[in-house]
Amino acid sequence: MSKPLDISIPLLASKNNVNAWYLKEPKIEPVKADGWIGSVAQGADVNFNNIYFNPHAHGTHTECVGHITKKKYSINQNLKQFFFLAEVITVAPEKLEDDFVISKKQLQFALGNKKREAIIIRTIPNTTEKLSKQYSNTNPPYLLEDAAIYLREKGVKHLLIDLPSIDKEKDDGKLLAHNAFWNTSGKMRLNATITEFIFVPNKTKDGTYFLNIQIAPFENDASPSKPILYKTE
C-alpha cells in the first residue's frame, strides 16, 4: 500500500490539458468580488479559486449509467465500494474500415479464464502524448458492442480505458458499448462504472492488481476520479 501506481491524468488550467468533445480548456482562476481577488500573490490572505471544467471532456473521470439515461443516477450514490481485484491488459486496436476498434476476440485473448471485478485497458501505441492530446474530431479507437457484452457477461463491473470514450466519437447517439456494458435494455447494472481518460505508464506491467477508484462526492452522472493501482504480492 506504500507504493501506489496512479493512473489518472491531472487537470490543468492549460491548453495542454487533455481534451475531447469540442470544449475549451478548463479554467482555474481566483474569485473576484468588490475589488478583492482571491490570490495570495495579489494581496489576499488565502487562495480562493473557482474551477470550471467538464468531467467527461477534461480528464480522468468515472461515470455511472446515469450518463446515458433519462432518469438521473448519481455516481456518488451508485459507487459504494472502492477496492477491486483488477487486471491490466494491453491491446492494439484493430483496423475496421475507417476506424480502429477493440474487439471481443482481443479481450478474450488478453483475459483468458481470468475472473476480475475490474479491467484496465491500455491501448498502444502508448506515449505521453495521451496526457495532453486534443481528441476532438480525431475519431479515436473504441470498443465494439460485442466486446462490451463480453465484459458484462464475464462479470466485469468496472471498466477503465485510456481513451475519451468506449464508444465511437460520432455514432449518431447509439452509444452501443455504453448501453451494452450497463445492460440498459435489460436489468441495468447500477453498480457498474466506466472510467475513461486514464493513462497507464509503460513501466506498469500487464497483470493483476488491487484497484482503488477514488471519486469526488458529486451528485452527478460522473465525477473526476483518481484510480490507483497496487501490486499484488
ZADO-1210 file (C-alpha; in nm, 4 decimals, padded with zeros to 6 digits):
<atoms>
<atom x="00.0000" y="00.0000" z="00.0000" code="MET" pos="1"/>
<atom x="00.3035" y="00.2271" z="00.0315" code="SER" pos="2"/>
<atom x="00.3717" y="00.2035" z="-00.3442" code="LYS" pos="3"/>
<atom x="00.0637" y="00.3394" z="-00.5245" code="PRO" pos="4"/>
<atom x="00.0541" y="00.3498" z="-00.9033" code="LEU" pos="5"/>
<atom x="-00.1539" y="00.6498" z="-01.0075" code="ASP" pos="6"/>
<atom x="-00.3186" y="00.6021" z="-01.3477" code="ILE" pos="7"/>
<atom x="-00.5145" y="00.9289" z="-01.3532" code="SER" pos="8"/>
<atom x="-00.4444" y="01.2336" z="-01.5682" code="ILE" pos="9"/>
<atom x="-00.4251" y="01.5601" z="-01.3705" code="PRO" pos="10"/>
<atom x="-00.6460" y="01.8530" z="-01.4641" code="LEU" pos="11"/>
<atom x="-00.4607" y="02.1656" z="-01.5743" code="LEU" pos="12"/>
<atom x="-00.5791" y="02.5162" z="-01.6483" code="ALA" pos="13"/>
<atom x="-00.3992" y="02.4994" z="-01.9797" code="SER" pos="14"/>
<atom x="-00.4487" y="02.4370" z="-02.3497" code="LYS" pos="15"/>
<atom x="-00.2176" y="02.1399" z="-02.2894" code="ASN" pos="16"/>
<atom x="-00.4814" y="01.9749" z="-02.0736" code="ASN" pos="17"/>
<atom x="-00.6150" y="01.6584" z="-02.2359" code="VAL" pos="18"/>
<atom x="-00.9417" y="01.7403" z="-02.4084" code="ASN" pos="19"/>
<atom x="-01.2366" y="01.5992" z="-02.6027" code="ALA" pos="20"/>
<atom x="-01.5947" y="01.6742" z="-02.7052" code="TRP" pos="21"/>
<atom x="-01.5251" y="02.0143" z="-02.8613" code="TYR" pos="22"/>
<atom x="-01.4847" y="02.2140" z="-02.5400" code="LEU" pos="23"/>
<atom x="-01.2255" y="02.4743" z="-02.4487" code="LYS" pos="24"/>
<atom x="-00.9645" y="02.4042" z="-02.1830" code="GLU" pos="25"/>
<atom x="-01.0503" y="02.4066" z="-01.8091" code="PRO" pos="26"/>
<atom x="-01.0131" y="02.7253" z="-01.6069" code="LYS" pos="27"/>
<atom x="-00.8784" y="02.7670" z="-01.2540" code="ILE" pos="28"/>
<atom x="-00.8935" y="03.1319" z="-01.1516" code="GLU" pos="29"/>
<atom x="-00.9265" y="03.3375" z="-00.8327" code="PRO" pos="30"/>
<atom x="-01.2617" y="03.4747" z="-00.7253" code="VAL" pos="31"/>
<atom x="-01.3002" y="03.8448" z="-00.7934" code="LYS" pos="32"/>
<atom x="-01.5559" y="04.0359" z="-00.5855" code="ALA" pos="33"/>
<atom x="-01.5859" y="04.4022" z="-00.4827" code="ASP" pos="34"/>
<atom x="-01.2256" y="04.4721" z="-00.5719" code="GLY" pos="35"/>
<atom x="-01.0976" y="04.1663" z="-00.3833" code="TRP" pos="36"/>
<atom x="-00.9021" y="03.8983" z="-00.5689" code="ILE" pos="37"/>
<atom x="-00.8692" y="03.5554" z="-00.4083" code="GLY" pos="38"/>
<atom x="-00.4961" y="03.5219" z="-00.4622" code="SER" pos="39"/>
<atom x="-00.2207" y="03.5486" z="-00.2022" code="VAL" pos="40"/>
<atom x="00.0148" y="03.6599" z="-00.4774" code="ALA" pos="41"/>
<atom x="-00.2200" y="03.9532" z="-00.5406" code="GLN" pos="42"/>
<atom x="-00.2563" y="04.0566" z="-00.1749" code="GLY" pos="43"/>
<atom x="-00.5289" y="03.8278" z="-00.0369" code="ALA" pos="44"/>
<atom x="-00.4902" y="03.6206" z="00.2807" code="ASP" pos="45"/>
<atom x="-00.5904" y="03.3000" z="00.1023" code="VAL" pos="46"/>
<atom x="-00.6021" y="03.1436" z="-00.2406" code="ASN" pos="47"/>
<atom x="-00.9697" y="03.1104" z="-00.3293" code="PHE" pos="48"/>
<atom x="-01.0199" y="02.9702" z="-00.6785" code="ASN" pos="49"/>
<atom x="-01.3159" y="02.8830" z="-00.8937" code="ASN" pos="50"/>
<atom x="-01.2676" y="02.5801" z="-01.1177" code="ILE" pos="51"/>
<atom x="-01.4542" y="02.5399" z="-01.4472" code="TYR" pos="52"/>
<atom x="-01.4349" y="02.2023" z="-01.6167" code="PHE" pos="53"/>
<atom x="-01.6352" y="01.9163" z="-01.7626" code="ASN" pos="54"/>
<atom x="-01.5619" y="01.5744" z="-01.6111" code="PRO" pos="55"/>
<atom x="-01.6240" y="01.3916" z="-01.9398" code="HIS" pos="56"/>
<atom x="-01.4068" y="01.6192" z="-02.1519" code="ALA" pos="57"/>
<atom x="-01.1198" y="01.7301" z="-01.9338" code="HIS" pos="58"/>
<atom x="-00.9534" y="01.4302" z="-01.7749" code="GLY" pos="59"/>
<atom x="-00.9877" y="01.1070" z="-01.5846" code="THR" pos="60"/>
<atom x="-01.3458" y="01.0517" z="-01.4794" code="HIS" pos="61"/>
<atom x="-01.5696" y="00.7718" z="-01.3564" code="THR" pos="62"/>
<atom x="-01.9286" y="00.7538" z="-01.4743" code="GLU" pos="63"/>
<atom x="-02.2389" y="00.5512" z="-01.3965" code="CYS" pos="64"/>
<atom x="-02.5382" y="00.4534" z="-01.6086" code="VAL" pos="65"/>
<atom x="-02.6873" y="00.7989" z="-01.5436" code="GLY" pos="66"/>
<atom x="-02.4589" y="00.9206" z="-01.8208" code="HIS" pos="67"/>
<atom x="-02.6978" y="00.7799" z="-02.0818" code="ILE" pos="68"/>
<atom x="-03.0403" y="00.7520" z="-01.9114" code="THR" pos="69"/>
<atom x="-03.3366" y="00.9885" z="-01.8863" code="LYS" pos="70"/>
<atom x="-03.3644" y="00.9093" z="-01.5180" code="LYS" pos="71"/>
<atom x="-03.0923" y="01.0690" z="-01.3109" code="LYS" pos="72"/>
<atom x="-02.8438" y="00.8354" z="-01.1475" code="TYR" pos="73"/>
<atom x="-02.5519" y="00.9683" z="-00.9455" code="SER" pos="74"/>
<atom x="-02.2039" y="00.8196" z="-00.9396" code="ILE" pos="75"/>
<atom x="-02.1885" y="00.9194" z="-00.5721" code="ASN" pos="76"/>
<atom x="-02.4985" y="00.7119" z="-00.4928" code="GLN" pos="77"/>
<atom x="-02.4116" y="00.4082" z="-00.7029" code="ASN" pos="78"/>
<atom x="-02.0391" y="00.3574" z="-00.6465" code="LEU" pos="79"/>
<atom x="-02.0306" y="00.2330" z="-00.2873" code="LYS" pos="80"/>
<atom x="-01.7243" y="00.0070" z="-00.2903" code="GLN" pos="81"/>
<atom x="-01.3833" y="00.1371" z="-00.3847" code="PHE" pos="82"/>
<atom x="-01.1332" y="-00.1519" z="-00.3857" code="PHE" pos="83"/>
<atom x="-01.1406" y="-00.4212" z="-00.6529" code="PHE" pos="84"/>
<atom x="-00.9307" y="-00.7019" z="-00.7938" code="LEU" pos="85"/>
<atom x="-00.8287" y="-00.5775" z="-01.1372" code="ALA" pos="86"/>
<atom x="-00.6437" y="-00.6941" z="-01.4451" code="GLU" pos="87"/>
<atom x="-00.4326" y="-00.4616" z="-01.6590" code="VAL" pos="88"/>
<atom x="-00.4262" y="-00.5647" z="-02.0243" code="ILE" pos="89"/>
<atom x="-00.2628" y="-00.4060" z="-02.3281" code="THR" pos="90"/>
<atom x="-00.4483" y="-00.4039" z="-02.6593" code="VAL" pos="91"/>
<atom x="-00.3563" y="-00.2808" z="-03.0068" code="ALA" pos="92"/>
<atom x="-00.6810" y="-00.1585" z="-03.1677" code="PRO" pos="93"/>
<atom x="-00.7548" y="-00.3288" z="-03.4999" code="GLU" pos="94"/>
<atom x="-00.8398" y="-00.1577" z="-03.8285" code="LYS" pos="95"/>
<atom x="-01.2071" y="-00.1848" z="-03.9220" code="LEU" pos="96"/>
<atom x="-01.2955" y="00.0143" z="-04.2335" code="GLU" pos="97"/>
<atom x="-01.2095" y="00.3756" z="-04.1387" code="ASP" pos="98"/>
<atom x="-01.1873" y="00.3060" z="-03.7650" code="ASP" pos="99"/>
<atom x="-00.9631" y="00.1398" z="-03.5105" code="PHE" pos="100"/>
<atom x="-01.1532" y="-00.0832" z="-03.2696" code="VAL" pos="101"/>
<atom x="-01.1148" y="-00.3191" z="-02.9742" code="ILE" pos="102"/>
<atom x="-01.2879" y="-00.6495" z="-03.0418" code="SER" pos="103"/>
<atom x="-01.4295" y="-00.9301" z="-02.8315" code="LYS" pos="104"/>
<atom x="-01.1646" y="-01.1644" z="-02.9691" code="LYS" pos="105"/>
<atom x="-00.8843" y="-00.9376" z="-02.8489" code="GLN" pos="106"/>
<atom x="-01.0304" y="-00.9189" z="-02.4984" code="LEU" pos="107"/>
<atom x="-01.0828" y="-01.2938" z="-02.4869" code="GLN" pos="108"/>
<atom x="-00.7195" y="-01.3493" z="-02.5807" code="PHE" pos="109"/>
<atom x="-00.5933" y="-01.0988" z="-02.3207" code="ALA" pos="110"/>
<atom x="-00.8127" y="-01.2202" z="-02.0328" code="LEU" pos="111"/>
<atom x="-00.8432" y="-01.5920" z="-02.0917" code="GLY" pos="112"/>
<atom x="-01.0160" y="-01.7595" z="-01.7979" code="ASN" pos="113"/>
<atom x="-00.9392" y="-01.4820" z="-01.5506" code="LYS" pos="114"/>
<atom x="-01.2305" y="-01.3503" z="-01.3452" code="LYS" pos="115"/>
<atom x="-01.1875" y="-00.9903" z="-01.2370" code="ARG" pos="116"/>
<atom x="-01.4148" y="-00.7212" z="-01.0961" code="GLU" pos="117"/>
<atom x="-01.2288" y="-00.4545" z="-01.2908" code="ALA" pos="118"/>
<atom x="-01.0489" y="-00.4456" z="-01.6250" code="ILE" pos="119"/>
<atom x="-00.7984" y="-00.1760" z="-01.7171" code="ILE" pos="120"/>
<atom x="-00.7335" y="-00.1421" z="-02.0890" code="ILE" pos="121"/>
<atom x="-00.4107" y="00.0213" z="-02.2070" code="ARG" pos="122"/>
<atom x="-00.4064" y="00.0825" z="-02.5819" code="THR" pos="123"/>
<atom x="-00.0960" y="00.1001" z="-02.7953" code="ILE" pos="124"/>
<atom x="00.0846" y="00.2980" z="-02.9092" code="PRO" pos="125"/>
<atom x="00.1121" y="00.4221" z="-02.5503" code="ASN" pos="126"/>
<atom x="00.3004" y="00.7514" z="-02.5420" code="THR" pos="127"/>
<atom x="00.2915" y="01.0503" z="-02.3075" code="THR" pos="128"/>
<atom x="00.1047" y="01.2343" z="-02.5830" code="GLU" pos="129"/>
<atom x="-00.2067" y="01.0884" z="-02.4175" code="LYS" pos="130"/>
<atom x="-00.1555" y="01.3301" z="-02.1277" code="LEU" pos="131"/>
<atom x="-00.2234" y="01.6327" z="-02.3462" code="SER" pos="132"/>
<atom x="-00.3877" y="01.5025" z="-02.6639" code="LYS" pos="133"/>
<atom x="-00.6703" y="01.7034" z="-02.8189" code="GLN" pos="134"/>
<atom x="-00.9158" y="01.4317" z="-02.9249" code="TYR" pos="135"/>
<atom x="-01.1986" y="01.6344" z="-03.0780" code="SER" pos="136"/>
<atom x="-01.2669" y="01.5360" z="-03.4400" code="ASN" pos="137"/>
<atom x="-00.9942" y="01.2675" z="-03.4414" code="THR" pos="138"/>
<atom x="-01.2172" y="00.9549" z="-03.4350" code="ASN" pos="139"/>
<atom x="-01.0260" y="00.7740" z="-03.1571" code="PRO" pos="140"/>
<atom x="-01.0371" y="00.3945" z="-03.1176" code="PRO" pos="141"/>
<atom x="-01.3352" y="00.2451" z="-02.9354" code="TYR" pos="142"/>
<atom x="-01.4909" y="-00.0818" z="-02.8162" code="LEU" pos="143"/>
<atom x="-01.7151" y="-00.2847" z="-03.0394" code="LEU" pos="144"/>
<atom x="-02.0554" y="-00.3713" z="-02.8945" code="GLU" pos="145"/>
<atom x="-01.9748" y="-00.7426" z="-02.8683" code="ASP" pos="146"/>
<atom x="-01.6604" y="-00.6577" z="-02.6695" code="ALA" pos="147"/>
<atom x="-01.8693" y="-00.4682" z="-02.4137" code="ALA" pos="148"/>
<atom x="-02.1231" y="-00.7523" z="-02.3988" code="ILE" pos="149"/>
<atom x="-01.8388" y="-00.9980" z="-02.3399" code="TYR" pos="150"/>
<atom x="-01.7097" y="-00.7948" z="-02.0432" code="LEU" pos="151"/>
<atom x="-02.0599" y="-00.7662" z="-01.8977" code="ARG" pos="152"/>
<atom x="-02.1239" y="-01.1376" z="-01.9311" code="GLU" pos="153"/>
<atom x="-01.7853" y="-01.2117" z="-01.7796" code="LYS" pos="154"/>
<atom x="-01.8931" y="-01.0229" z="-01.4681" code="GLY" pos="155"/>
<atom x="-01.6691" y="-00.7178" z="-01.5071" code="VAL" pos="156"/>
<atom x="-01.8239" y="-00.4347" z="-01.3049" code="LYS" pos="157"/>
<atom x="-01.5634" y="-00.1661" z="-01.3596" code="HIS" pos="158"/>
<atom x="-01.4158" y="-00.0879" z="-01.6991" code="LEU" pos="159"/>
<atom x="-01.1229" y="00.1530" z="-01.7257" code="LEU" pos="160"/>
<atom x="-00.9701" y="00.2697" z="-02.0533" code="ILE" pos="161"/>
<atom x="-00.7158" y="00.5270" z="-02.1743" code="ASP" pos="162"/>
<atom x="-00.9470" y="00.6753" z="-02.4381" code="LEU" pos="163"/>
<atom x="-01.2027" y="00.9589" z="-02.4150" code="PRO" pos="164"/>
<atom x="-01.4882" y="00.7114" z="-02.4628" code="SER" pos="165"/>
<atom x="-01.5562" y="00.3417" z="-02.5048" code="ILE" pos="166"/>
<atom x="-01.7798" y="00.4385" z="-02.7984" code="ASP" pos="167"/>
<atom x="-01.7149" y="00.5905" z="-03.1400" code="LYS" pos="168"/>
<atom x="-01.6801" y="00.9693" z="-03.1332" code="GLU" pos="169"/>
<atom x="-01.9638" y="01.0240" z="-03.3807" code="LYS" pos="170"/>
<atom x="-02.2124" y="00.7352" z="-03.3844" code="ASP" pos="171"/>
<atom x="-02.5481" y="00.9180" z="-03.4136" code="ASP" pos="172"/>
<atom x="-02.6065" y="00.8756" z="-03.0405" code="GLY" pos="173"/>
<atom x="-02.6155" y="00.4958" z="-03.0476" code="LYS" pos="174"/>
<atom x="-02.3566" y="00.4518" z="-02.7689" code="LEU" pos="175"/>
<atom x="-02.3586" y="00.0789" z="-02.8337" code="LEU" pos="176"/>
<atom x="-02.0773" y="-00.0122" z="-02.5943" code="ALA" pos="177"/>
<atom x="-02.2094" y="00.2026" z="-02.3089" code="HIS" pos="178"/>
<atom x="-02.5575" y="00.0561" z="-02.3441" code="ASN" pos="179"/>
<atom x="-02.4240" y="-00.2984" z="-02.3696" code="ALA" pos="180"/>
<atom x="-02.1947" y="-00.2696" z="-02.0680" code="PHE" pos="181"/>
<atom x="-02.4663" y="-00.1202" z="-01.8465" code="TRP" pos="182"/>
<atom x="-02.7329" y="-00.3513" z="-01.9940" code="ASN" pos="183"/>
<atom x="-02.9828" y="-00.0694" z="-02.0452" code="THR" pos="184"/>
<atom x="-03.2185" y="-00.2946" z="-02.2411" code="SER" pos="185"/>
<atom x="-03.2410" y="-00.5424" z="-01.9516" code="GLY" pos="186"/>
<atom x="-03.1683" y="-00.5248" z="-01.5797" code="LYS" pos="187"/>
<atom x="-02.9494" y="-00.2159" z="-01.5585" code="MET" pos="188"/>
<atom x="-02.6213" y="-00.2553" z="-01.3774" code="ARG" pos="189"/>
<atom x="-02.6414" y="00.0433" z="-01.1450" code="LEU" pos="190"/>
<atom x="-02.3262" y="-00.0557" z="-00.9578" code="ASN" pos="191"/>
<atom x="-02.1145" y="-00.0830" z="-01.2730" code="ALA" pos="192"/>
<atom x="-01.8867" y="00.2027" z="-01.3754" code="THR" pos="193"/>
<atom x="-01.6834" y="00.3177" z="-01.6729" code="ILE" pos="194"/>
<atom x="-01.3661" y="00.5193" z="-01.6201" code="THR" pos="195"/>
<atom x="-01.2224" y="00.6978" z="-01.9213" code="GLU" pos="196"/>
<atom x="-00.9133" y="00.9099" z="-01.9895" code="PHE" pos="197"/>
<atom x="-00.6737" y="00.7097" z="-01.7728" code="ILE" pos="198"/>
<atom x="-00.3027" y="00.6751" z="-01.8503" code="PHE" pos="199"/>
<atom x="-00.1147" y="00.3551" z="-01.7666" code="VAL" pos="200"/>
<atom x="00.2623" y="00.4126" z="-01.7962" code="PRO" pos="201"/>
<atom x="00.4602" y="00.1568" z="-01.9925" code="ASN" pos="202"/>
<atom x="00.6554" y="00.0624" z="-01.6801" code="LYS" pos="203"/>
<atom x="00.3330" y="-00.0733" z="-01.5278" code="THR" pos="204"/>
<atom x="00.3223" y="-00.4329" z="-01.6435" code="LYS" pos="205"/>
<atom x="00.0135" y="-00.6239" z="-01.7515" code="ASP" pos="206"/>
<atom x="-00.1212" y="-00.8409" z="-01.4748" code="GLY" pos="207"/>
<atom x="-00.3243" y="-00.8473" z="-01.1561" code="THR" pos="208"/>
<atom x="-00.3521" y="-00.5505" z="-00.9185" code="TYR" pos="209"/>
<atom x="-00.5713" y="-00.4146" z="-00.6459" code="PHE" pos="210"/>
<atom x="-00.7565" y="-00.1113" z="-00.7786" code="LEU" pos="211"/>
<atom x="-00.8812" y="00.1816" z="-00.5712" code="ASN" pos="212"/>
<atom x="-01.1255" y="00.4117" z="-00.7520" code="ILE" pos="213"/>
<atom x="-01.1363" y="00.7494" z="-00.5789" code="GLN" pos="214"/>
<atom x="-01.4096" y="00.9971" z="-00.6763" code="ILE" pos="215"/>
<atom x="-01.5267" y="01.3365" z="-00.5595" code="ALA" pos="216"/>
<atom x="-01.8741" y="01.3119" z="-00.3996" code="PRO" pos="217"/>
<atom x="-02.0607" y="01.4824" z="-00.6822" code="PHE" pos="218"/>
<atom x="-02.4322" y="01.4119" z="-00.7204" code="GLU" pos="219"/>
<atom x="-02.3826" y="01.3826" z="-01.0940" code="ASN" pos="220"/>
<atom x="-02.3613" y="01.1056" z="-01.3531" code="ASP" pos="221"/>
<atom x="-01.9810" y="01.1382" z="-01.3470" code="ALA" pos="222"/>
<atom x="-01.7042" y="01.2633" z="-01.1246" code="SER" pos="223"/>
<atom x="-01.3392" y="01.3413" z="-01.1805" code="PRO" pos="224"/>
<atom x="-01.1569" y="01.0417" z="-01.0401" code="SER" pos="225"/>
<atom x="-00.8207" y="00.9077" z="-00.9318" code="LYS" pos="226"/>
<atom x="-00.7806" y="00.5347" z="-00.9927" code="PRO" pos="227"/>
<atom x="-00.4832" y="00.3897" z="-00.8067" code="ILE" pos="228"/>
<atom x="-00.3236" y="00.0503" z="-00.8616" code="LEU" pos="229"/>
<atom x="-00.1411" y="-00.1582" z="-00.6010" code="TYR" pos="230"/>
<atom x="00.0750" y="-00.4559" z="-00.6883" code="LYS" pos="231"/>
<atom x="-00.0325" y="-00.7928" z="-00.5547" code="THR" pos="232"/>
<atom x="00.2291" y="-00.9997" z="-00.3732" code="GLU" pos="233"/>
</atoms>
